[in-house]
């Protein structure tokens, strides 16, 4: 996938010591107000293929009123915009937890983060009937739209499993752009921030060009690891720049988007 330019400048990435970085490279965040509707009907985003070093942060399974706000604070302090793939069951109902989770989702949107559909129950799409697929996707779509006031067009299949023609058809026929990842924090396999950081270091070594990184905003240790990951990236960037190499650029998913069908070319009138 070709990586396009991110669309807006934001504050400098904090350095590994926690202070402002003076190396001159900027974070370029996604802007939900500008980009959300442009993701309709795109090609599958595999998560790799950056033309330059880049990283896009994505967080699954939320929102959670208990853990997501701390992550949003870090994103704001560092001037980064991310993508949140949300599950419908966390938003549904009249209870206090669902109400608080809807408030968190609204905050994500107001702060310029992108939002995507991650189904209602987080079950395997490939095993579902048409009726179940319809509920899992459409109910979550309605809940998100009820909070944000508009339809979103990004979709992530639970466990990254989207193979059965019935499931693939259900996603693409609704105009969604499916999103996968090139780097996996495997944050669900550990239970400490240091463990998540170690996993991400392995992924950065394995995929030196970067790509889309998968994390979960429902895991407190993953939220705690996020500033450590940013410091790790800043330290690597400083080393890259010192060697005269390009640093990682933090981008939104628009950096990976391609339309499903090329725009028709106009024939010249003779």
C-alpha positions as CSV (number, residue, x, y, z in Angstrom):
1,X,0.0,0.0,0.0
2,X,1.3,3.4,-0.8
3,X,1.7,5.8,2.1
4,X,0.3,9.2,1.5
5,X,1.2,12.4,3.3
6,X,-0.4,13.1,6.7
7,X,-2.4,16.2,6.8
8,X,-1.6,18.5,9.7
9,X,1.3,19.5,11.9
10,X,1.2,19.0,15.6
11,X,3.6,19.5,18.6
12,X,7.0,17.9,18.5
13,X,7.3,14.3,19.8
14,X,8.7,14.4,23.4
15,X,12.2,13.0,23.6
16,X,13.3,10.0,25.5
17,X,14.1,12.3,28.5
18,X,10.5,13.6,28.5
19,X,11.4,17.1,27.2
20,X,10.6,18.7,23.9
21,X,12.6,17.3,21.0
22,X,14.6,19.7,19.0
23,X,15.4,17.5,16.0
24,X,12.8,19.1,13.8
25,X,10.6,16.2,12.8
26,X,6.9,16.6,13.5
27,X,4.0,14.4,14.2
28,X,1.3,14.7,11.6
29,X,-2.0,13.6,13.1
30,X,-5.2,12.4,11.4
31,X,-8.1,14.8,11.8
32,X,-11.5,13.1,12.1
33,X,-13.4,16.1,10.9
34,X,-11.5,16.2,7.7
35,X,-10.8,12.5,7.0
36,X,-13.6,10.3,8.4
37,X,-15.9,10.5,5.4
38,X,-13.1,10.0,2.9
39,X,-12.5,6.4,4.1
40,X,-15.7,5.1,2.5
41,X,-15.2,2.2,0.1
42,X,-11.4,1.9,0.4
43,X,-9.1,-1.0,-0.4
44,X,-8.1,-3.3,2.5
45,X,-5.4,-1.6,4.6
46,X,-2.9,-4.3,5.4
47,X,-0.9,-2.1,7.7
48,X,2.5,-2.1,6.0
49,X,4.0,-0.8,2.8
50,X,5.2,2.6,4.1
51,X,7.3,4.4,1.5
52,X,9.2,6.0,4.4
53,X,9.4,5.1,8.1
54,X,6.0,5.6,9.6
55,X,3.8,4.5,12.5
56,X,0.1,4.7,12.9
57,X,-1.3,3.9,16.3
58,X,-4.6,1.9,16.6
59,X,-6.4,0.8,19.7
60,X,-9.0,-1.9,19.8
61,X,-11.9,-3.1,22.0
62,X,-12.9,0.1,23.9
63,X,-14.0,2.5,24.8
64,X,-13.5,2.0,28.5
65,X,-14.2,4.8,30.9
66,X,-11.7,3.2,33.3
67,X,-8.6,3.1,31.0
68,X,-9.2,5.1,27.8
69,X,-9.1,8.6,29.4
70,X,-5.5,8.2,30.6
71,X,-4.5,7.2,27.0
72,X,-6.4,10.2,25.6
73,X,-4.4,12.5,28.0
74,X,-1.1,11.0,26.7
75,X,-2.2,11.4,23.1
76,X,-3.1,15.1,23.8
77,X,0.1,15.9,25.6
78,X,2.2,14.4,22.8
79,X,0.2,15.9,20.0
80,X,-0.8,12.5,18.4
81,X,-4.0,11.4,16.8
82,X,-4.9,7.7,16.8
83,X,-7.6,5.4,15.6
84,X,-10.0,3.6,18.0
85,X,-11.9,0.5,16.9
86,X,-14.8,0.3,19.2
87,X,-17.1,-2.6,20.3
88,X,-20.8,-2.1,20.4
89,X,-21.5,-3.9,23.6
90,X,-19.6,-1.3,25.5
91,X,-21.9,1.5,24.2
92,X,-25.2,-0.2,24.4
93,X,-27.9,0.3,27.1
94,X,-29.0,2.7,29.8
95,X,-26.6,1.7,32.5
96,X,-23.9,3.9,34.0
97,X,-21.0,2.1,32.4
98,X,-22.5,2.3,28.9
99,X,-23.2,6.0,29.5
100,X,-19.7,6.7,30.6
101,X,-18.2,4.7,27.7
102,X,-20.3,6.8,25.2
103,X,-18.9,9.9,26.8
104,X,-15.4,8.6,26.3
105,X,-16.2,7.8,22.6
106,X,-17.5,11.4,22.2
107,X,-14.3,12.7,23.7
108,X,-12.2,10.6,21.3
109,X,-14.1,12.2,18.4
110,X,-13.9,15.7,19.7
111,X,-10.2,15.4,20.1
112,X,-9.8,14.5,16.5
113,X,-9.2,10.8,16.7
114,X,-10.5,8.4,14.1
115,X,-13.1,5.9,15.0
116,X,-13.9,2.5,13.4
117,X,-16.4,-0.4,13.9
118,X,-15.0,-3.5,15.7
119,X,-18.3,-5.4,15.8
120,X,-20.7,-5.8,18.8
121,X,-19.5,-8.8,20.6
122,X,-15.9,-9.2,19.3
123,X,-16.6,-12.7,17.9
124,X,-15.2,-14.4,14.8
125,X,-16.8,-13.0,11.6
126,X,-16.0,-16.0,9.5
127,X,-18.3,-18.3,11.5
128,X,-21.3,-16.0,11.5
129,X,-24.6,-16.3,9.6
130,X,-25.9,-13.4,7.5
131,X,-28.3,-12.5,10.3
132,X,-25.5,-12.5,12.9
133,X,-23.2,-10.5,10.7
134,X,-26.0,-8.0,10.2
135,X,-26.5,-7.5,13.9
136,X,-22.8,-7.4,14.8
137,X,-21.9,-4.8,12.2
138,X,-25.1,-2.8,11.9
139,X,-25.9,-2.5,15.6
140,X,-22.4,-1.2,16.3
141,X,-22.7,1.2,13.4
142,X,-25.9,2.6,14.8
143,X,-24.5,2.9,18.3
144,X,-21.4,4.8,17.0
145,X,-23.5,7.1,14.8
146,X,-25.8,7.8,17.7
147,X,-22.8,9.1,19.7
148,X,-20.9,10.9,16.9
149,X,-23.8,12.1,14.8
150,X,-22.3,10.6,11.6
151,X,-21.4,7.3,10.0
152,X,-17.8,6.0,10.2
153,X,-16.2,3.9,7.4
154,X,-13.3,2.1,9.0
155,X,-13.6,-1.5,10.1
156,X,-11.4,-4.0,12.0
157,X,-12.3,-7.6,12.1
158,X,-11.9,-9.2,15.6
159,X,-8.6,-11.2,15.7
160,X,-7.9,-9.9,12.2
161,X,-9.9,-12.8,10.8
162,X,-11.8,-11.8,7.6
163,X,-11.7,-14.6,5.1
164,X,-15.1,-16.2,4.5
165,X,-16.8,-14.7,1.4
166,X,-19.9,-14.1,3.4
167,X,-18.0,-12.0,6.0
168,X,-15.9,-10.2,3.4
169,X,-19.1,-9.3,1.4
170,X,-20.8,-8.1,4.5
171,X,-18.0,-5.6,5.2
172,X,-17.3,-4.3,1.7
173,X,-21.0,-4.1,0.7
174,X,-21.5,-1.6,3.6
175,X,-18.8,0.6,2.3
176,X,-16.3,-0.1,5.0
177,X,-12.5,0.0,4.6
178,X,-11.1,-2.9,6.5
179,X,-7.9,-2.2,8.6
180,X,-5.3,-4.7,9.7
181,X,-1.9,-4.2,11.1
182,X,1.8,-4.7,10.4
183,X,3.0,-4.6,14.1
184,X,1.3,-6.3,17.0
185,X,2.1,-5.2,20.6
186,X,0.7,-8.5,21.9
187,X,-0.3,-6.6,24.9
188,X,-2.9,-9.2,25.8
189,X,-0.1,-11.8,26.3
190,X,1.6,-9.8,29.1
191,X,0.4,-7.9,32.1
192,X,3.0,-5.2,32.6
193,X,3.9,-2.0,30.8
194,X,7.5,-3.2,30.5
195,X,6.3,-6.4,28.8
196,X,4.3,-4.4,26.2
197,X,7.3,-2.2,25.6
198,X,9.5,-5.2,25.1
199,X,7.1,-6.7,22.6
200,X,6.9,-3.4,20.6
201,X,10.7,-3.2,20.5
202,X,10.8,-6.7,18.9
203,X,8.2,-5.5,16.3
204,X,10.2,-2.3,15.5
205,X,13.3,-4.5,14.9
206,X,11.3,-6.9,12.8
207,X,9.5,-4.2,10.7
208,X,12.1,-1.4,10.3
209,X,9.8,0.6,8.0
210,X,7.1,0.6,10.7
211,X,3.4,0.5,9.8
212,X,0.1,0.2,11.7
213,X,0.6,-0.8,15.3
214,X,-2.1,-2.8,17.2
215,X,-2.8,-2.1,20.8
216,X,-5.8,-2.2,23.2
217,X,-7.0,0.7,25.2
218,X,-8.9,-1.6,27.6
219,X,-5.7,-3.0,29.1
220,X,-4.3,-0.7,31.9
221,X,-0.7,-2.0,31.4
222,X,-0.9,-1.2,27.6
223,X,-2.1,2.3,28.4
224,X,0.7,2.7,30.8
225,X,3.2,1.4,28.2
226,X,2.2,3.9,25.6
227,X,4.3,6.8,26.8
228,X,7.2,4.4,27.1
229,X,6.7,3.4,23.5
230,X,6.7,7.0,22.4
231,X,10.0,7.5,24.2
232,X,11.4,4.4,22.5
233,X,10.4,5.8,19.1
234,X,11.9,9.2,20.0
235,X,15.2,7.6,21.0
236,X,15.3,5.6,17.8
237,X,14.5,8.7,15.8
238,X,17.3,10.6,17.4
239,X,19.7,7.8,16.5
240,X,18.4,7.8,12.9
241,X,18.8,11.5,12.5
242,X,22.3,11.3,14.0
243,X,23.2,8.8,11.2
244,X,21.6,11.0,8.6
245,X,18.6,8.6,8.1
246,X,14.9,9.4,8.0
247,X,13.1,9.1,11.4
248,X,9.7,7.5,12.0
249,X,6.8,9.8,11.2
250,X,3.6,9.3,13.2
251,X,0.8,9.3,10.7
252,X,-2.9,8.6,10.6
253,X,-4.6,5.8,8.6
254,X,-5.0,8.3,5.7
255,X,-1.4,7.5,5.1
256,X,-2.4,4.0,4.0
257,X,-5.7,4.7,2.3
258,X,-6.4,3.8,-1.3
259,X,-9.8,4.0,-3.0
260,X,-11.4,0.6,-3.9
261,X,-11.9,1.8,-7.5
262,X,-9.8,4.3,-9.4
263,X,-11.6,7.5,-10.4
264,X,-12.8,7.3,-14.0
265,X,-10.7,9.3,-16.4
266,X,-12.5,11.9,-18.5
267,X,-12.3,11.7,-22.2
268,X,-11.3,14.8,-24.0
269,X,-13.8,16.3,-26.3
270,X,-12.6,16.7,-29.8
